[in-house]
Amino acid sequence: MAAAISCAAYPDMFASTANFLKGHGWRPKEGWQPGSANYNALQEWNKAQVYSRTIAVAAARMMEGR
């Protein structure tokens, strides 16, 4: 039997989010700027432009190690 998924556990939250984005066209190792497939996948999560741009900036900072 599979273990229950907990949205209170960070690994489960990241895995769930990654699964959603993958199912909506996320392309690994590609950018996430407006107009890209990855930005469009973020828009499927939340249609607000400010949300998608905030996620893109946060992701860029995480990739830079900030």
Beta strands, then each sheet from edge to edge (+ up, - down):
end
